[in-house]
Amino acid sequence: MTNTNKASLSLLALAGVSPYQEEKNEEYMNEKQIVHFRKILQAWHDQIVGEASRTVNHMRDEASNFPDPADRATQEEEFSLELRARDRERKLMKKIENTLKKLDTEDFGYCNSCGVEIGIRRLEARPTADLCIDCKTLAEVREKQMGF
């Protein structure tokens, strides 16, 4: 099993849902699928909020003025790494919140570039995906060529 599969499975487990089982001739992004993805996104959002709260408490409780400069530097580096991780999560939270809004507008699950269905499995692996795999691959090739 690849790391991507493990990550998506952990998101599903976090939300307390199993991989979505499509029924024959089921309409794409029907109410049942919307509820499935709302649970995943909301659980992910709640987890990030919880992590931020734990970080604040940890930094408040552990903040010490060490007399030894090496100890003080170690603590500052640990706090810096934690804050960097929380900043990445803050940006991810914005994407999650925007995706939750898309669930209400019937835009969720369709590629922003070409309009095709993104697909249930891709969305379970990356619920904030807004490009189909073909458009995402093309965008990554362009980024590589432009040197970003």
Backbone torsions as a table, in degrees:
resi	resn	phi	psi	omega
1	MET	NA	135.5	-178.1
2	THR	-83.3	166.9	178.8
3	ASN	-61.9	-36.2	179.4
4	THR	-60.9	-44.4	179.1
5	ASN	-64.0	-41.1	178.2
6	LYS	-62.5	-41.7	-179.8
7	ALA	-64.2	-44.3	-178.9
8	SER	-68.6	-36.9	177.7
9	LEU	-65.5	-35.7	179.1
10	SER	-69.9	-34.0	174.7
11	LEU	-64.7	-42.4	178.1
12	LEU	-64.0	-43.1	179.2
13	ALA	-65.3	-39.9	177.9
14	LEU	-57.5	-39.7	-179.4
15	ALA	-83.3	-9.6	-179.4
16	GLY	73.2	31.4	179.1
17	VAL	-123.9	158.3	175.0
18	SER	-96.4	163.6	174.4
19	PRO	-54.4	138.3	-176.1
20	TYR	-66.2	131.9	177.6
21	GLN	-104.9	108.5	179.9
22	GLU	-73.3	142.7	175.8
23	GLU	-93.2	156.5	-179.6
24	LYS	-59.6	135.0	178.8
25	ASN	60.5	24.9	179.0
26	GLU	-75.5	136.6	178.5
27	GLU	-69.9	137.1	179.8
28	TYR	-69.0	136.6	-179.6
29	MET	56.6	47.5	173.4
30	ASN	-78.8	178.7	-175.0
31	GLU	-59.6	-38.4	-179.6
32	LYS	-63.5	-41.6	178.7
33	GLN	-69.5	-39.2	178.0
34	ILE	-60.3	-45.1	178.9
35	VAL	-61.5	-42.3	179.3
36	HIS	-57.1	-49.7	-177.4
37	PHE	-73.7	-30.4	176.4
38	ARG	-63.3	-41.7	178.2
39	LYS	-60.9	-44.6	-179.0
40	ILE	-62.9	-50.1	-177.6
41	LEU	-64.9	-40.3	-179.4
42	GLN	-67.1	-40.4	178.2
43	ALA	-64.5	-40.5	179.0
44	TRP	-63.9	-45.2	177.8
45	HIS	-59.2	-48.3	-179.0
46	ASP	-62.5	-37.1	178.1
47	GLN	-62.7	-43.8	-179.0
48	ILE	-65.4	-41.3	177.2
49	VAL	-60.3	-42.5	178.5
50	GLY	-63.0	-41.8	178.2
51	GLU	-62.9	-41.2	179.2
52	ALA	-62.8	-41.7	179.2
53	SER	-64.4	-42.3	178.3
54	ARG	-63.8	-38.0	179.1
55	THR	-63.2	-45.8	179.1
56	VAL	-59.0	-47.7	179.5
57	ASN	-62.7	-42.2	-179.9
58	HIS	-62.4	-45.9	-178.1
59	MET	-67.3	-35.7	179.1
60	ARG	-68.6	-44.8	-176.7
61	ASP	-73.2	-34.4	-173.5
62	GLU	-94.3	-9.7	-177.9
63	ALA	-63.0	120.7	179.5
64	SER	-136.3	152.8	175.0
65	ASN	-101.1	86.3	-178.0
66	PHE	-70.1	136.1	177.3
67	PRO	-69.7	-29.5	-179.2
68	ASP	-82.7	122.3	-178.7
69	PRO	-58.7	-34.1	179.7
70	ALA	-66.3	-42.2	177.5
71	ASP	-64.8	-42.0	179.4
72	ARG	-63.5	-42.1	179.2
73	ALA	-64.7	-39.9	177.9
74	THR	-61.5	-46.3	179.8
75	GLN	-64.2	-42.4	179.4
76	GLU	-62.9	-38.0	178.4
77	GLU	-66.9	-41.9	177.4
78	GLU	-61.2	-44.8	179.1
79	PHE	-64.3	-39.9	179.5
80	SER	-61.7	-43.9	178.5
81	LEU	-64.2	-41.4	178.4
82	GLU	-62.9	-43.6	179.9
83	LEU	-66.9	-35.8	177.1
84	ARG	-64.0	-42.1	177.7
85	ALA	-63.8	-42.7	179.0
86	ARG	-65.0	-34.2	178.5
87	ASP	-66.3	-41.3	175.6
88	ARG	-61.9	-41.6	179.0
89	GLU	-66.6	-33.8	177.1
90	ARG	-61.4	-43.8	177.9
91	LYS	-64.7	-40.7	177.8
92	LEU	-64.1	-38.2	179.9
93	MET	-61.3	-37.6	176.8
94	LYS	-62.0	-42.4	178.2
95	LYS	-64.2	-40.5	179.0
96	ILE	-63.7	-44.8	179.8
97	GLU	-62.7	-41.1	176.7
98	ASN	-64.6	-38.4	179.0
99	THR	-67.2	-40.0	176.4
100	LEU	-60.2	-38.1	176.9
101	LYS	-65.5	-38.1	179.2
102	LYS	-63.3	-28.8	178.2
103	LEU	-61.2	-30.0	-178.8
104	ASP	-83.7	-17.1	-174.5
105	THR	-105.3	4.9	-179.7
106	GLU	66.5	16.7	175.7
107	ASP	-91.2	-16.0	-175.7
108	PHE	-66.6	137.3	174.5
109	GLY	93.2	-0.2	-179.8
110	TYR	-119.4	141.1	-177.4
111	CYS	-63.7	130.3	178.1
112	ASN	-67.6	-22.4	-176.1
113	SER	-91.4	-51.8	-174.3
114	CYS	-112.1	-13.1	175.8
115	GLY	86.9	-0.8	-180.0
116	VAL	-78.3	165.3	177.7
117	GLU	-65.5	134.0	178.3
118	ILE	-74.6	-39.1	177.7
119	GLY	108.1	141.7	-176.8
120	ILE	-60.7	-48.5	-175.9
121	ARG	-64.0	-41.9	178.4
122	ARG	-64.0	-41.1	-179.9
123	LEU	-68.8	-32.3	175.4
124	GLU	-69.2	-35.0	178.6
125	ALA	-73.7	-36.2	-178.9
126	ARG	-143.1	83.4	-174.6
127	PRO	-59.1	-20.5	179.7
128	THR	-91.6	5.7	-179.0
129	ALA	-59.7	133.9	176.9
130	ASP	-124.3	7.4	174.8
131	LEU	-127.6	143.9	173.9
132	CYS	-68.6	167.5	-175.3
133	ILE	-61.9	-36.4	-179.8
134	ASP	-66.7	-46.3	180.0
135	CYS	-67.8	-36.0	178.6
136	LYS	-66.5	-42.5	178.3
137	THR	-61.3	-45.3	178.6
138	LEU	-61.6	-42.7	178.7
139	ALA	-62.9	-39.3	178.8
140	GLU	-67.2	-38.1	176.8
141	VAL	-62.8	-44.6	178.6
142	ARG	-61.1	-43.6	178.9
143	GLU	-59.8	-42.1	-179.5
144	LYS	-64.5	-41.6	-179.7
145	GLN	-68.1	-34.4	-179.4
146	MET	-81.9	-11.2	177.8
147	GLY	79.6	28.5	179.6
148	PHE	-81.5	NA	NA
